[in-house]
Amino acid sequence: MASEQKSRLVQLGTLVSDWTSKLFAHPYMQVGVVAFCILWFAIGWHADTLTAALSILAITLTQMVLNGQYEREGEAHRRDVAMHAKLDELISATRRARDELIGIEDLEEEQIIELKEEAKQAIDQQGERAGDPQERETAKAAVELAAAKTRKKARAKA
C-alpha cells in the first residue's frame, strides 16, 4: 500500500509507532525504565499502579513494534516482487536461458529442487564443454545458494 493511499491518521500512527519503537529500543531508555521502577519502589508508591502502567506500556509498545515490522515486511515483499520481475526479464532476454525458470518462486519446493538439479546438470555439461572446472563450481555454488534461499522463503510462508 503506497503512502498516498493511506489516511493521514494511519500515516501519523505509523510515524509515531516508528519513532516510539526506536526510542524504547535504545539501551539508555531500557536502563531508564529499570531505574524508574527502582525509584518507584524506593519512594514507596503502590506497586499496583506501576504494574498497571508497565502492562499498558508493554502492550502499546508491542503493537508499535508489530506495526513497524508490518511496514518493513511490506517493503521487503515489494522489493522481492521487483527483483523477481527483473530476474524474469533477464531470463527471457537471454537466449541460452531456460524460459521455464521464469516464475519458479510460485512453484512447490519439490518442483524447485527438481529444477535446481536440472540446472546443476546443465552447468556440469556446459562446464565440461568449456573445460573450466572453477567456473562450473562457481555456477553450481550460485545455484545451490539460490535454492537454499528459496527453501527458506518457502518454509517461512508455511
PyMOL CGO cylinders between C-alpha atoms (Angstrom):
from pymol import cmd
from pymol.cgo import CYLINDER

trace = [
    CYLINDER, 0.00, 0.00, 0.00, 1.54, 3.30, -1.08, 0.3, 1, 1, 1, 1, 1, 1,
    CYLINDER, 1.54, 3.30, -1.08, 1.72, 6.11, 1.44, 0.3, 1, 1, 1, 1, 1, 1,
    CYLINDER, 1.72, 6.11, 1.44, -0.54, 8.26, -0.80, 0.3, 1, 1, 1, 1, 1, 1,
    CYLINDER, -0.54, 8.26, -0.80, -3.35, 5.72, -0.33, 0.3, 1, 1, 1, 1, 1, 1,
    CYLINDER, -3.35, 5.72, -0.33, -3.14, 5.75, 3.47, 0.3, 1, 1, 1, 1, 1, 1,
    CYLINDER, -3.14, 5.75, 3.47, -5.17, 8.18, 5.50, 0.3, 1, 1, 1, 1, 1, 1,
    CYLINDER, -5.17, 8.18, 5.50, -3.38, 10.92, 7.39, 0.3, 1, 1, 1, 1, 1, 1,
    CYLINDER, -3.38, 10.92, 7.39, -4.29, 9.25, 10.68, 0.3, 1, 1, 1, 1, 1, 1,
    CYLINDER, -4.29, 9.25, 10.68, -2.66, 5.97, 9.58, 0.3, 1, 1, 1, 1, 1, 1,
    CYLINDER, -2.66, 5.97, 9.58, 0.42, 7.86, 8.37, 0.3, 1, 1, 1, 1, 1, 1,
    CYLINDER, 0.42, 7.86, 8.37, 0.65, 9.70, 11.70, 0.3, 1, 1, 1, 1, 1, 1,
    CYLINDER, 0.65, 9.70, 11.70, 0.19, 6.45, 13.63, 0.3, 1, 1, 1, 1, 1, 1,
    CYLINDER, 0.19, 6.45, 13.63, 2.93, 4.79, 11.58, 0.3, 1, 1, 1, 1, 1, 1,
    CYLINDER, 2.93, 4.79, 11.58, 5.28, 7.71, 12.23, 0.3, 1, 1, 1, 1, 1, 1,
    CYLINDER, 5.28, 7.71, 12.23, 4.57, 7.70, 15.97, 0.3, 1, 1, 1, 1, 1, 1,
    CYLINDER, 4.57, 7.70, 15.97, 4.95, 3.91, 16.13, 0.3, 1, 1, 1, 1, 1, 1,
    CYLINDER, 4.95, 3.91, 16.13, 8.26, 4.01, 14.28, 0.3, 1, 1, 1, 1, 1, 1,
    CYLINDER, 8.26, 4.01, 14.28, 9.65, 6.84, 16.41, 0.3, 1, 1, 1, 1, 1, 1,
    CYLINDER, 9.65, 6.84, 16.41, 8.46, 5.30, 19.70, 0.3, 1, 1, 1, 1, 1, 1,
    CYLINDER, 8.46, 5.30, 19.70, 9.72, 1.79, 18.93, 0.3, 1, 1, 1, 1, 1, 1,
    CYLINDER, 9.72, 1.79, 18.93, 13.14, 3.20, 18.02, 0.3, 1, 1, 1, 1, 1, 1,
    CYLINDER, 13.14, 3.20, 18.02, 13.20, 5.33, 21.18, 0.3, 1, 1, 1, 1, 1, 1,
    CYLINDER, 13.20, 5.33, 21.18, 12.27, 2.49, 23.53, 0.3, 1, 1, 1, 1, 1, 1,
    CYLINDER, 12.27, 2.49, 23.53, 14.67, 0.07, 21.79, 0.3, 1, 1, 1, 1, 1, 1,
    CYLINDER, 14.67, 0.07, 21.79, 17.63, 2.28, 22.73, 0.3, 1, 1, 1, 1, 1, 1,
    CYLINDER, 17.63, 2.28, 22.73, 19.71, 0.79, 25.58, 0.3, 1, 1, 1, 1, 1, 1,
    CYLINDER, 19.71, 0.79, 25.58, 19.64, 4.06, 27.55, 0.3, 1, 1, 1, 1, 1, 1,
    CYLINDER, 19.64, 4.06, 27.55, 15.84, 4.01, 27.55, 0.3, 1, 1, 1, 1, 1, 1,
    CYLINDER, 15.84, 4.01, 27.55, 15.84, 0.43, 28.83, 0.3, 1, 1, 1, 1, 1, 1,
    CYLINDER, 15.84, 0.43, 28.83, 18.21, 1.40, 31.65, 0.3, 1, 1, 1, 1, 1, 1,
    CYLINDER, 18.21, 1.40, 31.65, 15.99, 4.43, 32.32, 0.3, 1, 1, 1, 1, 1, 1,
    CYLINDER, 15.99, 4.43, 32.32, 12.86, 2.27, 32.68, 0.3, 1, 1, 1, 1, 1, 1,
    CYLINDER, 12.86, 2.27, 32.68, 14.64, -0.04, 35.13, 0.3, 1, 1, 1, 1, 1, 1,
    CYLINDER, 14.64, -0.04, 35.13, 15.91, 2.97, 37.10, 0.3, 1, 1, 1, 1, 1, 1,
    CYLINDER, 15.91, 2.97, 37.10, 12.40, 4.45, 37.12, 0.3, 1, 1, 1, 1, 1, 1,
    CYLINDER, 12.40, 4.45, 37.12, 10.97, 1.20, 38.55, 0.3, 1, 1, 1, 1, 1, 1,
    CYLINDER, 10.97, 1.20, 38.55, 13.66, 1.08, 41.25, 0.3, 1, 1, 1, 1, 1, 1,
    CYLINDER, 13.66, 1.08, 41.25, 12.96, 4.72, 42.11, 0.3, 1, 1, 1, 1, 1, 1,
    CYLINDER, 12.96, 4.72, 42.11, 9.21, 3.98, 42.23, 0.3, 1, 1, 1, 1, 1, 1,
    CYLINDER, 9.21, 3.98, 42.23, 9.75, 1.23, 44.81, 0.3, 1, 1, 1, 1, 1, 1,
    CYLINDER, 9.75, 1.23, 44.81, 12.32, 3.29, 46.75, 0.3, 1, 1, 1, 1, 1, 1,
    CYLINDER, 12.32, 3.29, 46.75, 9.79, 6.10, 47.19, 0.3, 1, 1, 1, 1, 1, 1,
    CYLINDER, 9.79, 6.10, 47.19, 7.26, 3.54, 48.37, 0.3, 1, 1, 1, 1, 1, 1,
    CYLINDER, 7.26, 3.54, 48.37, 4.44, 4.19, 45.93, 0.3, 1, 1, 1, 1, 1, 1,
    CYLINDER, 4.44, 4.19, 45.93, 1.88, 1.48, 45.26, 0.3, 1, 1, 1, 1, 1, 1,
    CYLINDER, 1.88, 1.48, 45.26, 3.19, -1.36, 43.16, 0.3, 1, 1, 1, 1, 1, 1,
    CYLINDER, 3.19, -1.36, 43.16, -0.25, -1.96, 41.65, 0.3, 1, 1, 1, 1, 1, 1,
    CYLINDER, -0.25, -1.96, 41.65, -0.14, 1.38, 39.84, 0.3, 1, 1, 1, 1, 1, 1,
    CYLINDER, -0.14, 1.38, 39.84, 3.32, 0.68, 38.47, 0.3, 1, 1, 1, 1, 1, 1,
    CYLINDER, 3.32, 0.68, 38.47, 2.29, -2.81, 37.37, 0.3, 1, 1, 1, 1, 1, 1,
    CYLINDER, 2.29, -2.81, 37.37, -0.75, -1.45, 35.55, 0.3, 1, 1, 1, 1, 1, 1,
    CYLINDER, -0.75, -1.45, 35.55, 1.29, 1.30, 33.87, 0.3, 1, 1, 1, 1, 1, 1,
    CYLINDER, 1.29, 1.30, 33.87, 4.02, -1.13, 32.78, 0.3, 1, 1, 1, 1, 1, 1,
    CYLINDER, 4.02, -1.13, 32.78, 1.43, -3.59, 31.44, 0.3, 1, 1, 1, 1, 1, 1,
    CYLINDER, 1.43, -3.59, 31.44, -0.23, -0.89, 29.37, 0.3, 1, 1, 1, 1, 1, 1,
    CYLINDER, -0.23, -0.89, 29.37, 3.19, 0.31, 28.18, 0.3, 1, 1, 1, 1, 1, 1,
    CYLINDER, 3.19, 0.31, 28.18, 4.22, -3.24, 27.21, 0.3, 1, 1, 1, 1, 1, 1,
    CYLINDER, 4.22, -3.24, 27.21, 1.04, -3.85, 25.22, 0.3, 1, 1, 1, 1, 1, 1,
    CYLINDER, 1.04, -3.85, 25.22, 1.30, -0.50, 23.47, 0.3, 1, 1, 1, 1, 1, 1,
    CYLINDER, 1.30, -0.50, 23.47, 4.99, -0.93, 22.63, 0.3, 1, 1, 1, 1, 1, 1,
    CYLINDER, 4.99, -0.93, 22.63, 4.35, -4.44, 21.33, 0.3, 1, 1, 1, 1, 1, 1,
    CYLINDER, 4.35, -4.44, 21.33, 1.71, -3.11, 18.96, 0.3, 1, 1, 1, 1, 1, 1,
    CYLINDER, 1.71, -3.11, 18.96, 4.02, -0.33, 17.82, 0.3, 1, 1, 1, 1, 1, 1,
    CYLINDER, 4.02, -0.33, 17.82, 6.87, -2.76, 17.13, 0.3, 1, 1, 1, 1, 1, 1,
    CYLINDER, 6.87, -2.76, 17.13, 4.50, -5.06, 15.23, 0.3, 1, 1, 1, 1, 1, 1,
    CYLINDER, 4.50, -5.06, 15.23, 3.27, -2.10, 13.20, 0.3, 1, 1, 1, 1, 1, 1,
    CYLINDER, 3.27, -2.10, 13.20, 6.86, -1.23, 12.26, 0.3, 1, 1, 1, 1, 1, 1,
    CYLINDER, 6.86, -1.23, 12.26, 7.58, -4.86, 11.40, 0.3, 1, 1, 1, 1, 1, 1,
    CYLINDER, 7.58, -4.86, 11.40, 4.48, -4.97, 9.20, 0.3, 1, 1, 1, 1, 1, 1,
    CYLINDER, 4.48, -4.97, 9.20, 5.69, -1.89, 7.33, 0.3, 1, 1, 1, 1, 1, 1,
    CYLINDER, 5.69, -1.89, 7.33, 9.18, -3.38, 6.84, 0.3, 1, 1, 1, 1, 1, 1,
    CYLINDER, 9.18, -3.38, 6.84, 7.75, -6.69, 5.64, 0.3, 1, 1, 1, 1, 1, 1,
    CYLINDER, 7.75, -6.69, 5.64, 5.57, -4.84, 3.14, 0.3, 1, 1, 1, 1, 1, 1,
    CYLINDER, 5.57, -4.84, 3.14, 8.62, -3.05, 1.78, 0.3, 1, 1, 1, 1, 1, 1,
    CYLINDER, 8.62, -3.05, 1.78, 10.63, -6.29, 1.66, 0.3, 1, 1, 1, 1, 1, 1,
    CYLINDER, 10.63, -6.29, 1.66, 7.81, -8.02, -0.22, 0.3, 1, 1, 1, 1, 1, 1,
    CYLINDER, 7.81, -8.02, -0.22, 7.65, -5.15, -2.72, 0.3, 1, 1, 1, 1, 1, 1,
    CYLINDER, 7.65, -5.15, -2.72, 11.42, -5.43, -3.30, 0.3, 1, 1, 1, 1, 1, 1,
    CYLINDER, 11.42, -5.43, -3.30, 11.17, -9.22, -3.68, 0.3, 1, 1, 1, 1, 1, 1,
    CYLINDER, 11.17, -9.22, -3.68, 8.44, -8.88, -6.30, 0.3, 1, 1, 1, 1, 1, 1,
    CYLINDER, 8.44, -8.88, -6.30, 10.51, -6.28, -8.16, 0.3, 1, 1, 1, 1, 1, 1,
    CYLINDER, 10.51, -6.28, -8.16, 13.60, -8.49, -8.03, 0.3, 1, 1, 1, 1, 1, 1,
    CYLINDER, 13.60, -8.49, -8.03, 11.66, -11.47, -9.39, 0.3, 1, 1, 1, 1, 1, 1,
    CYLINDER, 11.66, -11.47, -9.39, 10.33, -9.31, -12.23, 0.3, 1, 1, 1, 1, 1, 1,
    CYLINDER, 10.33, -9.31, -12.23, 13.88, -8.19, -13.08, 0.3, 1, 1, 1, 1, 1, 1,
    CYLINDER, 13.88, -8.19, -13.08, 15.19, -11.75, -12.98, 0.3, 1, 1, 1, 1, 1, 1,
    CYLINDER, 15.19, -11.75, -12.98, 12.30, -12.96, -15.13, 0.3, 1, 1, 1, 1, 1, 1,
    CYLINDER, 12.30, -12.96, -15.13, 13.12, -10.22, -17.65, 0.3, 1, 1, 1, 1, 1, 1,
    CYLINDER, 13.12, -10.22, -17.65, 16.79, -11.21, -17.71, 0.3, 1, 1, 1, 1, 1, 1,
    CYLINDER, 16.79, -11.21, -17.71, 15.91, -14.87, -18.16, 0.3, 1, 1, 1, 1, 1, 1,
    CYLINDER, 15.91, -14.87, -18.16, 13.54, -14.11, -21.01, 0.3, 1, 1, 1, 1, 1, 1,
    CYLINDER, 13.54, -14.11, -21.01, 16.08, -11.78, -22.66, 0.3, 1, 1, 1, 1, 1, 1,
    CYLINDER, 16.08, -11.78, -22.66, 18.94, -14.28, -22.52, 0.3, 1, 1, 1, 1, 1, 1,
    CYLINDER, 18.94, -14.28, -22.52, 18.92, -16.64, -25.48, 0.3, 1, 1, 1, 1, 1, 1,
    CYLINDER, 18.92, -16.64, -25.48, 20.57, -19.56, -23.68, 0.3, 1, 1, 1, 1, 1, 1,
    CYLINDER, 20.57, -19.56, -23.68, 18.46, -19.28, -20.52, 0.3, 1, 1, 1, 1, 1, 1,
    CYLINDER, 18.46, -19.28, -20.52, 15.57, -21.66, -20.00, 0.3, 1, 1, 1, 1, 1, 1,
    CYLINDER, 15.57, -21.66, -20.00, 12.23, -19.88, -20.01, 0.3, 1, 1, 1, 1, 1, 1,
    CYLINDER, 12.23, -19.88, -20.01, 10.67, -22.46, -17.67, 0.3, 1, 1, 1, 1, 1, 1,
    CYLINDER, 10.67, -22.46, -17.67, 12.67, -20.88, -14.83, 0.3, 1, 1, 1, 1, 1, 1,
    CYLINDER, 12.67, -20.88, -14.83, 10.57, -17.74, -15.09, 0.3, 1, 1, 1, 1, 1, 1,
    CYLINDER, 10.57, -17.74, -15.09, 8.19, -17.58, -12.14, 0.3, 1, 1, 1, 1, 1, 1,
    CYLINDER, 8.19, -17.58, -12.14, 9.52, -20.65, -10.30, 0.3, 1, 1, 1, 1, 1, 1,
    CYLINDER, 9.52, -20.65, -10.30, 9.12, -18.84, -6.99, 0.3, 1, 1, 1, 1, 1, 1,
    CYLINDER, 9.12, -18.84, -6.99, 5.42, -19.73, -7.19, 0.3, 1, 1, 1, 1, 1, 1,
    CYLINDER, 5.42, -19.73, -7.19, 6.10, -23.50, -7.50, 0.3, 1, 1, 1, 1, 1, 1,
    CYLINDER, 6.10, -23.50, -7.50, 6.16, -26.05, -4.72, 0.3, 1, 1, 1, 1, 1, 1,
    CYLINDER, 6.16, -26.05, -4.72, 9.52, -26.63, -3.04, 0.3, 1, 1, 1, 1, 1, 1,
    CYLINDER, 9.52, -26.63, -3.04, 9.91, -30.12, -4.55, 0.3, 1, 1, 1, 1, 1, 1,
    CYLINDER, 9.91, -30.12, -4.55, 9.46, -28.72, -8.07, 0.3, 1, 1, 1, 1, 1, 1,
    CYLINDER, 9.46, -28.72, -8.07, 12.04, -26.02, -7.39, 0.3, 1, 1, 1, 1, 1, 1,
    CYLINDER, 12.04, -26.02, -7.39, 14.53, -28.63, -6.13, 0.3, 1, 1, 1, 1, 1, 1,
    CYLINDER, 14.53, -28.63, -6.13, 13.96, -30.65, -9.31, 0.3, 1, 1, 1, 1, 1, 1,
    CYLINDER, 13.96, -30.65, -9.31, 14.65, -27.60, -11.47, 0.3, 1, 1, 1, 1, 1, 1,
    CYLINDER, 14.65, -27.60, -11.47, 17.73, -26.83, -9.38, 0.3, 1, 1, 1, 1, 1, 1,
    CYLINDER, 17.73, -26.83, -9.38, 19.12, -30.30, -10.02, 0.3, 1, 1, 1, 1, 1, 1,
    CYLINDER, 19.12, -30.30, -10.02, 18.45, -29.95, -13.73, 0.3, 1, 1, 1, 1, 1, 1,
    CYLINDER, 18.45, -29.95, -13.73, 20.24, -26.58, -13.69, 0.3, 1, 1, 1, 1, 1, 1,
    CYLINDER, 20.24, -26.58, -13.69, 23.24, -28.11, -11.92, 0.3, 1, 1, 1, 1, 1, 1,
    CYLINDER, 23.24, -28.11, -11.92, 23.39, -30.89, -14.53, 0.3, 1, 1, 1, 1, 1, 1,
    CYLINDER, 23.39, -30.89, -14.53, 23.22, -28.33, -17.33, 0.3, 1, 1, 1, 1, 1, 1,
    CYLINDER, 23.22, -28.33, -17.33, 26.03, -26.38, -15.69, 0.3, 1, 1, 1, 1, 1, 1,
    CYLINDER, 26.03, -26.38, -15.69, 28.11, -29.56, -15.45, 0.3, 1, 1, 1, 1, 1, 1,
    CYLINDER, 28.11, -29.56, -15.45, 27.53, -30.32, -19.12, 0.3, 1, 1, 1, 1, 1, 1,
    CYLINDER, 27.53, -30.32, -19.12, 28.33, -26.74, -20.13, 0.3, 1, 1, 1, 1, 1, 1,
    CYLINDER, 28.33, -26.74, -20.13, 31.43, -26.74, -17.92, 0.3, 1, 1, 1, 1, 1, 1,
    CYLINDER, 31.43, -26.74, -17.92, 32.69, -29.95, -19.45, 0.3, 1, 1, 1, 1, 1, 1,
    CYLINDER, 32.69, -29.95, -19.45, 32.38, -28.39, -22.89, 0.3, 1, 1, 1, 1, 1, 1,
    CYLINDER, 32.38, -28.39, -22.89, 34.04, -25.17, -21.72, 0.3, 1, 1, 1, 1, 1, 1,
    CYLINDER, 34.04, -25.17, -21.72, 36.73, -27.06, -19.82, 0.3, 1, 1, 1, 1, 1, 1,
    CYLINDER, 36.73, -27.06, -19.82, 36.89, -24.64, -16.87, 0.3, 1, 1, 1, 1, 1, 1,
    CYLINDER, 36.89, -24.64, -16.87, 36.16, -26.54, -13.61, 0.3, 1, 1, 1, 1, 1, 1,
    CYLINDER, 36.16, -26.54, -13.61, 36.41, -23.37, -11.49, 0.3, 1, 1, 1, 1, 1, 1,
    CYLINDER, 36.41, -23.37, -11.49, 33.67, -21.70, -13.49, 0.3, 1, 1, 1, 1, 1, 1,
    CYLINDER, 33.67, -21.70, -13.49, 31.48, -24.79, -13.17, 0.3, 1, 1, 1, 1, 1, 1,
    CYLINDER, 31.48, -24.79, -13.17, 31.96, -24.93, -9.38, 0.3, 1, 1, 1, 1, 1, 1,
    CYLINDER, 31.96, -24.93, -9.38, 31.17, -21.22, -9.02, 0.3, 1, 1, 1, 1, 1, 1,
    CYLINDER, 31.17, -21.22, -9.02, 27.97, -21.61, -11.03, 0.3, 1, 1, 1, 1, 1, 1,
    CYLINDER, 27.97, -21.61, -11.03, 26.93, -24.70, -9.06, 0.3, 1, 1, 1, 1, 1, 1,
    CYLINDER, 26.93, -24.70, -9.06, 27.51, -22.85, -5.78, 0.3, 1, 1, 1, 1, 1, 1,
    CYLINDER, 27.51, -22.85, -5.78, 25.34, -19.97, -7.02, 0.3, 1, 1, 1, 1, 1, 1,
    CYLINDER, 25.34, -19.97, -7.02, 22.53, -22.38, -7.91, 0.3, 1, 1, 1, 1, 1, 1,
    CYLINDER, 22.53, -22.38, -7.91, 22.86, -24.07, -4.51, 0.3, 1, 1, 1, 1, 1, 1,
    CYLINDER, 22.86, -24.07, -4.51, 22.70, -20.71, -2.69, 0.3, 1, 1, 1, 1, 1, 1,
    CYLINDER, 22.70, -20.71, -2.69, 19.64, -19.61, -4.65, 0.3, 1, 1, 1, 1, 1, 1,
    CYLINDER, 19.64, -19.61, -4.65, 17.92, -22.92, -3.89, 0.3, 1, 1, 1, 1, 1, 1,
    CYLINDER, 17.92, -22.92, -3.89, 18.68, -22.58, -0.18, 0.3, 1, 1, 1, 1, 1, 1,
    CYLINDER, 18.68, -22.58, -0.18, 17.19, -19.09, -0.12, 0.3, 1, 1, 1, 1, 1, 1,
    CYLINDER, 17.19, -19.09, -0.12, 14.09, -20.34, -1.94, 0.3, 1, 1, 1, 1, 1, 1,
    CYLINDER, 14.09, -20.34, -1.94, 13.67, -23.20, 0.53, 0.3, 1, 1, 1, 1, 1, 1,
    CYLINDER, 13.67, -23.20, 0.53, 13.99, -20.76, 3.44, 0.3, 1, 1, 1, 1, 1, 1,
    CYLINDER, 13.99, -20.76, 3.44, 11.31, -18.49, 1.96, 0.3, 1, 1, 1, 1, 1, 1,
    CYLINDER, 11.31, -18.49, 1.96, 9.04, -21.46, 1.30, 0.3, 1, 1, 1, 1, 1, 1,
    CYLINDER, 9.04, -21.46, 1.30, 9.37, -22.59, 4.93, 0.3, 1, 1, 1, 1, 1, 1,
    CYLINDER, 9.37, -22.59, 4.93, 8.72, -19.05, 6.17, 0.3, 1, 1, 1, 1, 1, 1,
    CYLINDER, 8.72, -19.05, 6.17, 5.47, -18.90, 4.16, 0.3, 1, 1, 1, 1, 1, 1,
    CYLINDER, 5.47, -18.90, 4.16, 4.32, -22.26, 5.58, 0.3, 1, 1, 1, 1, 1, 1,
]
cmd.load_cgo(trace, "trace")
